[in-house]
Amino acid sequence: MQADNEQISASQLTFLLVNAITGIGVLVIPARAAKAAGSAGWLAVLVTGLICTLLVWLIVRLCRKYPDQTIVEISIGLLGKPLGLFSVSILFLLWLATTGFILRTFGEINRDFLLPRTPIEIVMVGTLLASVYLARKGIEPLARLSMVAYPISVTLGLGVVLLSLIGSDLTNLLPLWGKGLAGIGLGVVNSLFAFMGFEVLLVLMPFLNKPNVALRAGITATLGITALNLLLTVICLAAFGAATVGKMLWPTILVVRNVELPGFFLERVDVFIFSVWLIEIFLLQSIMLYVLSLTLSRIFNVHEQKIFVWPLVPVIYFFSLFPLNISQLATFNTFFSVALMAYVFVQVLLLSLLATRKGGRAGA
């Protein structure tokens, strides 16, 4: 078991998960879904959310059999040390790459909307350095801050986004099937990027003080994010239409910028979206730094996780600079999100089958 000061509750785990998932995806998912599925982009988002909920169920079902172990110890125990370490190393590299690409996407959005004259490298390095401090403090401070920040962020963000429904045309959601089943399937693939993060359950489960409530926490988080992404997609489709949304880079930002409140003392209400979004990105980077450093500490069997945080910074920064342009960045985001989801599914399914054959210590 973990030390008492490293235990988190089910509600804290839920907020950690939603903060790990919420990030860049909320700004791009309407465009990614609409580009492939047309007016059925909302349906592609819904299907993606249900698939991720299924993956959460598989992860919890496996981890509850080994409540004191992360994916590192589980893999080594079921596959043997060489093969187990190899399988975990692939997962670690996928996490590392996606973290770097998310950081780069954050930098691109800042350059387009917030700090056009500030070098993108300065923005990314500043975000990483701020996240280092929180990641080194451990999981409990991360969980406490997530519980405080997320409800405020969602309340302000959704309040502004819902104003975008004023003057929208719901007939833009027709036809409901959009570009058909093939388009919806491609929309699911494109939407996976907005749901990455729930797989951190693979290393956070041992910190839960009541493992039997892990499934409730995981499903609550994924269904909550599904509802959020679904709402954003519907609002963007209703405001602009599928053809226009599919051509946008950051549709959520643009739909908020169209909000007009005559007589209101603030001319640009999108400042609320940027404010809460910056907090979410900071938390997301902090959580991923913690997860990556914790994974490394378990791989090398080192008690202190925080000694690996600083060495991860230049590696994440290197990955963030790897895409040459925004188009290549979008391609990398899609490819690595699909690869991560597929790998987690195969790894968890294989380990679950092996655990069933060898006999786990607890049922799900």
C-alpha positions in Angstrom: 0.0 0.0 0.0 0.9 3.6 -0.5 1.7 5.9 2.4 -1.2 7.6 4.1 -0.3 11.0 2.7 -0.3 9.5 -0.8 -3.9 8.3 -0.8 -6.7 9.9 -2.8 -10.5 9.5 -2.6 -12.8 8.5 -5.4 -13.9 12.1 -6.1 -10.3 13.2 -6.3 -9.5 10.5 -8.8 -12.5 11.6 -10.8 -11.3 15.1 -11.0 -7.7 14.0 -11.7 -9.0 12.0 -14.7 -11.2 14.8 -16.1 -8.3 17.2 -15.8 -6.0 14.7 -17.6 -8.5 14.4 -20.4 -9.7 18.0 -20.7 -7.1 20.1 -22.5 -6.5 20.8 -26.1 -9.3 18.4 -27.2 -12.1 20.7 -26.2 -10.9 23.3 -28.6 -10.5 21.1 -31.7 -12.9 18.2 -31.4 -15.9 19.9 -33.2 -13.6 20.4 -36.3 -12.1 16.9 -36.2 -15.5 15.3 -35.9 -17.3 17.5 -38.4 -14.5 17.2 -41.0 -15.0 13.4 -41.3 -18.6 12.9 -40.3 -20.3 16.1 -41.4 -23.4 17.0 -39.5 -23.1 13.6 -37.7 -20.0 14.8 -35.9 -21.9 14.8 -32.6 -22.6 11.1 -33.1 -18.9 10.3 -33.8 -18.1 12.1 -30.5 -20.7 10.1 -28.6 -19.4 6.8 -30.0 -15.8 7.7 -29.1 -16.8 8.5 -25.6 -18.6 5.1 -25.2 -15.5 3.3 -26.6 -13.3 5.1 -24.0 -15.8 4.2 -21.3 -15.4 0.5 -22.3 -11.6 0.9 -22.1 -11.9 2.4 -18.6 -13.9 -0.6 -17.5 -11.2 -3.0 -18.9 -8.5 -1.0 -17.1 -10.3 -1.0 -13.8 -11.2 -4.7 -14.1 -7.5 -5.5 -14.5 -6.1 -3.2 -11.9 -8.6 -4.2 -9.2 -7.0 -7.6 -9.2 -3.7 -6.1 -8.2 -4.8 -3.0 -6.1 -1.3 -2.2 -4.8 0.5 -2.3 -8.2 0.8 0.0 -11.2 0.9 -1.2 -14.8 4.7 -1.6 -14.5 4.5 -4.3 -11.7 1.5 -5.9 -13.3 3.2 -6.3 -16.6 6.4 -7.7 -15.1 4.5 -10.1 -12.9 2.4 -11.5 -15.8 4.8 -11.2 -18.7 8.1 -11.7 -17.0 10.7 -8.9 -16.5 12.2 -8.5 -20.0 8.9 -8.6 -21.9 7.0 -6.7 -19.2 9.5 -3.9 -19.1 9.5 -3.7 -22.9 5.7 -3.5 -23.0 5.6 -0.7 -20.4 8.4 1.2 -22.2 6.3 1.4 -25.3 3.4 2.8 -23.3 5.8 5.3 -21.7 7.1 6.5 -25.1 3.6 6.9 -26.4 2.7 9.0 -23.3 5.9 11.0 -23.7 5.2 11.8 -27.4 1.6 12.8 -26.9 2.5 15.0 -24.0 5.0 16.8 -26.2 2.5 17.2 -29.0 -0.1 18.6 -26.6 2.4 21.1 -25.4 3.1 22.2 -28.9 -0.6 22.5 -29.7 -0.9 24.7 -26.7 1.9 26.9 -27.9 0.3 27.2 -31.4 -3.0 28.3 -29.9 -1.3 30.8 -27.7 0.5 32.3 -30.7 -2.7 32.6 -32.7 -4.9 34.1 -30.1 -3.1 35.3 -27.0 0.6 36.1 -27.4 1.3 36.5 -31.2 4.6 38.4 -30.6 6.0 35.9 -28.0 8.2 33.1 -29.3 6.3 29.8 -29.0 9.4 28.3 -27.4 9.1 30.7 -24.5 5.5 29.8 -23.9 6.1 26.1 -23.9 9.2 26.3 -21.7 7.3 28.5 -19.2 4.4 26.1 -19.0 6.7 23.1 -18.5 8.7 24.9 -15.7 5.5 25.8 -13.9 4.2 22.3 -14.2 7.4 20.9 -12.7 6.8 22.4 -9.3 3.4 20.8 -8.9 4.4 17.4 -10.4 7.2 17.1 -7.8 4.8 17.7 -4.9 3.1 14.3 -5.4 -0.4 13.1 -6.2 -2.3 14.6 -3.3 -1.6 18.3 -4.1 -2.5 17.5 -7.7 -5.8 15.9 -6.6 -6.7 18.8 -4.3 -6.0 21.5 -6.9 -7.9 19.5 -9.5 -11.0 19.4 -7.2 -10.8 23.2 -6.7 -10.0 24.3 -10.2 -12.1 22.1 -12.4 -15.6 23.0 -11.1 -14.8 26.7 -11.5 -13.4 26.2 -14.9 -16.3 24.2 -16.2 -18.9 26.6 -14.7 -17.3 29.7 -16.3 -16.5 27.9 -19.5 -19.9 26.4 -20.1 -21.6 29.6 -19.1 -19.9 31.4 -21.9 -20.2 28.6 -24.4 -23.9 28.2 -23.8 -24.4 31.9 -24.8 -23.3 30.8 -28.3 -26.6 29.0 -28.7 -28.3 32.4 -29.0 -29.0 32.9 -32.7 -27.8 29.4 -33.7 -29.6 27.2 -36.2 -30.3 23.7 -35.0 -31.2 22.6 -38.6 -27.5 22.6 -39.2 -27.4 19.3 -37.3 -29.4 17.7 -40.2 -29.1 15.2 -41.7 -28.5 13.3 -38.5 -26.4 10.6 -40.3 -24.1 13.2 -41.9 -21.7 11.4 -44.3 -22.9 8.0 -43.3 -21.3 5.1 -41.4 -17.9 5.5 -43.0 -17.8 9.2 -42.1 -18.8 8.5 -38.6 -16.1 5.8 -38.3 -13.5 8.2 -39.5 -14.9 10.8 -37.1 -14.4 8.4 -34.2 -10.7 8.0 -35.2 -10.2 11.8 -35.5 -12.0 12.4 -32.1 -9.8 10.0 -30.1 -7.3 12.8 -29.6 -9.8 14.7 -27.4 -10.3 11.7 -25.1 -6.7 10.8 -24.3 -5.8 10.9 -20.6 -8.0 8.3 -19.0 -5.3 5.7 -19.4 -3.4 7.3 -16.5 -5.6 5.1 -14.4 -3.0 2.4 -15.1 -0.6 4.1 -12.7 -2.9 6.0 -10.4 -5.1 3.1 -9.2 -2.8 2.1 -6.3 -3.2 5.5 -4.7 -7.0 5.1 -4.4 -8.0 4.6 -0.7 -11.0 2.6 -1.7 -10.2 0.5 -4.8 -13.8 -0.8 -5.0 -15.0 2.6 -6.1 -12.5 3.0 -9.0 -15.0 1.9 -11.7 -17.5 4.6 -10.6 -14.8 7.3 -10.6 -13.5 6.2 -14.0 -16.9 6.0 -15.7 -18.1 9.3 -14.1 -15.0 11.0 -15.6 -15.3 9.6 -19.1 -19.0 10.1 -19.3 -18.6 13.7 -18.0 -16.0 14.5 -20.7 -18.2 12.8 -23.3 -21.1 15.1 -22.4 -18.8 18.1 -22.5 -17.3 17.3 -25.9 -20.8 16.4 -27.2 -22.2 19.7 -26.1 -19.3 21.7 -27.6 -19.7 19.8 -30.9 -23.4 20.4 -31.1 -23.0 24.1 -30.3 -20.3 24.6 -33.0 -22.3 22.7 -35.6 -25.5 24.7 -34.8 -23.6 28.0 -35.0 -21.6 27.5 -38.2 -22.7 24.4 -40.0 -20.7 21.2 -40.6 -19.0 22.4 -43.7 -17.6 25.5 -42.0 -16.7 23.8 -38.8 -14.8 21.1 -40.6 -12.4 23.8 -42.1 -11.7 25.5 -38.8 -8.6 25.0 -36.6 -10.0 26.0 -33.3 -13.8 26.2 -33.6 -14.6 26.4 -29.9 -12.6 29.6 -29.6 -14.2 31.1 -32.7 -17.8 30.3 -31.6 -17.2 32.0 -28.3 -15.7 35.1 -30.1 -19.0 35.5 -31.9 -20.9 35.9 -28.7 -22.3 39.5 -28.4 -23.9 40.8 -25.2 -25.2 44.4 -25.9 -24.8 46.7 -22.9 -22.5 44.2 -21.1 -19.4 45.8 -19.6 -17.1 43.2 -21.2 -16.7 43.4 -25.0 -14.9 40.0 -25.3 -16.3 37.2 -23.2 -13.8 34.8 -24.7 -11.4 36.0 -22.1 -13.2 33.6 -19.7 -12.5 30.6 -22.0 -8.8 31.4 -22.3 -8.5 31.9 -18.5 -10.0 28.6 -17.5 -8.3 26.8 -20.4 -4.9 28.0 -19.3 -5.5 26.5 -15.8 -6.6 23.2 -17.4 -3.4 23.0 -19.6 -1.3 23.7 -16.5 -3.0 20.9 -14.6 -2.8 18.5 -17.6 0.9 19.0 -18.0 1.5 18.6 -14.3 -0.5 15.4 -14.2 1.3 14.0 -17.2 4.7 14.9 -15.8 3.8 13.2 -12.6 2.5 10.1 -14.4 5.6 9.9 -16.6 8.0 10.3 -13.6 6.1 7.8 -11.5 6.3 5.3 -14.4 10.0 5.8 -14.6 10.5 5.4 -10.9 8.6 2.0 -11.0 10.6 0.8 -14.0 13.9 1.6 -12.3 12.5 0.5 -8.9 13.4 3.9 -7.3 11.3 5.1 -4.4 11.4 8.8 -5.1 9.3 9.8 -8.2 10.3 13.4 -8.2 13.9 12.9 -9.1 12.7 12.0 -12.6 10.6 15.1 -13.2 13.4 17.5 -14.3 15.1 15.0 -16.7 11.7 14.7 -18.5 11.5 18.4 -19.3 14.0 18.6 -22.2 12.7 15.3 -23.7 9.1 16.6 -23.7 10.3 19.9 -25.2 12.2 18.0 -27.9 9.0 16.1 -28.9 7.0 19.3 -28.9 9.4 20.8 -31.6 9.4 17.7 -33.7 6.4 18.6 -36.0 7.5 21.1 -38.6 4.2 22.9 -39.0 0.6 22.9 -37.8 -0.5 20.4 -40.5 2.1 17.9 -39.4 1.2 18.5 -35.8 -2.4 17.6 -36.5 -1.3 14.4 -38.3 1.0 13.4 -35.4 -1.8 14.1 -32.8 -4.2 11.8 -34.7 -1.7 9.0 -35.3 -0.3 8.9 -31.8 -3.8 9.2 -30.1 -5.0 6.2 -32.2 -1.8 4.3 -31.5 -2.0 5.0 -27.8 -5.7 3.9 -27.6 -5.0 0.7 -29.6 -2.0 -0.2 -27.6 -3.7 0.3 -24.2 -6.6 -1.9 -25.4 -4.3 -4.7 -26.6 -2.0 -4.5 -23.5 -4.9 -4.4 -21.0 -6.8 -7.2 -22.8 -3.7 -9.4 -23.0 -2.8 -8.8 -19.3 -6.4 -9.5 -18.3 -6.4 -12.8 -20.1 -3.1 -13.8 -18.4 -4.4 -12.7 -15.0 -7.5 -14.8 -15.5 -5.4 -17.9 -16.3 -3.1 -17.3 -13.4 -5.8 -16.2 -11.0 -6.0 -12.6 -9.7 -6.3 -11.6 -6.1 -9.6 -9.8 -6.5 -12.6 -9.9 -8.8 -14.1 -6.9 -10.6 
